[in-house]
Amino acid sequence: MFKLLNKIRRNEEGATAIEYGLIAALIAIALIGALQTLGGALDTKFGEIETAVDTAGDAPAG
């Protein structure tokens, strides 16, 4: 019984898997934050382009 408990205690595969999972979660959180910021900036830029195109369409031909 003690042999089995010592073997389980020395096994580090589960700890490594948890570490990789935590790293993946941190990367995902960073990506989500960056993409939300980028998405807001793109939304603003496309709004400006839309306004410019609408305004240019209303200008008299000359």
C-alpha positions as CSV (number, residue, x, y, z in Angstrom):
1,M,0.0,0.0,0.0
2,F,2.8,2.4,0.9
3,K,4.6,1.6,-2.3
4,L,1.5,2.6,-4.3
5,L,1.1,5.9,-2.4
6,N,4.8,6.8,-2.9
7,K,4.5,6.0,-6.6
8,I,1.4,8.3,-6.9
9,R,3.1,11.0,-4.9
10,R,6.2,10.9,-7.2
11,N,4.2,11.0,-10.4
12,E,4.4,14.5,-11.9
13,E,2.5,14.0,-15.1
14,G,-0.7,15.4,-13.7
15,A,1.1,18.5,-12.4
16,T,2.6,19.1,-15.8
17,A,-0.8,18.8,-17.5
18,I,-2.2,21.3,-15.1
19,E,0.7,23.7,-15.7
20,Y,0.1,23.5,-19.5
21,G,-3.6,24.1,-19.0
22,L,-2.9,27.2,-16.9
23,I,-0.5,28.5,-19.6
24,A,-3.1,27.9,-22.3
25,A,-5.7,29.7,-20.3
26,L,-3.5,32.7,-19.7
27,I,-2.7,32.9,-23.5
28,A,-6.4,32.6,-24.3
29,I,-7.2,35.5,-21.9
30,A,-4.5,37.7,-23.4
31,L,-5.8,36.9,-26.9
32,I,-9.4,37.7,-26.0
33,G,-8.3,41.1,-24.6
34,A,-6.2,41.9,-27.6
35,L,-8.9,40.9,-30.1
36,Q,-11.5,43.0,-28.3
37,T,-9.3,46.0,-28.4
38,L,-8.5,45.5,-32.1
39,G,-12.2,44.8,-32.9
40,G,-13.2,48.2,-31.3
41,A,-10.5,50.0,-33.3
42,L,-11.6,48.3,-36.5
43,D,-15.2,49.2,-35.9
44,T,-14.3,52.8,-35.4
45,K,-12.2,52.8,-38.6
46,F,-14.9,51.2,-40.7
47,G,-17.4,53.7,-39.4
48,E,-15.1,56.5,-40.5
49,I,-14.8,54.9,-44.0
50,E,-18.5,54.5,-44.2
51,T,-19.1,58.1,-43.4
52,A,-16.5,59.2,-46.0
53,V,-18.0,57.1,-48.7
54,D,-21.6,58.3,-47.9
55,T,-20.4,61.9,-48.0
56,A,-18.5,61.4,-51.2
57,G,-21.6,59.9,-52.8
58,D,-23.6,63.1,-52.0
59,A,-21.1,65.5,-53.5
60,P,-22.0,67.0,-56.9
61,A,-20.1,65.6,-59.9
62,G,-17.7,68.1,-61.2
